[in-house]
Amino acid sequence: MYNIDIILRGNPVALSVQRKEAGDAKELYRTIREAMSSVQPKPLELTCDKNTEKMVAVLSSDVAAVQINASKSGGTPIGMRAGFFTPPSDDE
């Protein structure tokens, strides 16, 4: 499963949808990235492969960041912590 996380301007909580296949996740990432760079804002309606009832619509001009990551069967990203920023630990 692949998570596509979206941060909206002025909202610290990420929206997240999942895709089963890497190709589908990369395609959604590219679609969102293209919409972010578009001059004309447009609505982006997103659905989720994991929870098929989950739907969300956002305005492309409100998207501040997007990330894609693979997750284990338990839903935890592989080699990553949740969110966009991982502060250095005291060990480093």
Secondary structure as GFF3:
##gff-version 3
##sequence-region A 1 92
A	DSSP	beta_strand	2	8	.	.	.	ID=ss1
A	DSSP	beta_strand	15	19	.	.	.	ID=ss2
A	DSSP	alpha_helix	22	37	.	.	.	ID=ss3
A	DSSP	beta_strand	43	47	.	.	.	ID=ss4
A	DSSP	beta_strand	55	59	.	.	.	ID=ss5
A	DSSP	three_ten_helix	60	62	.	.	.	ID=ss6
A	DSSP	beta_strand	63	70	.	.	.	ID=ss7
###
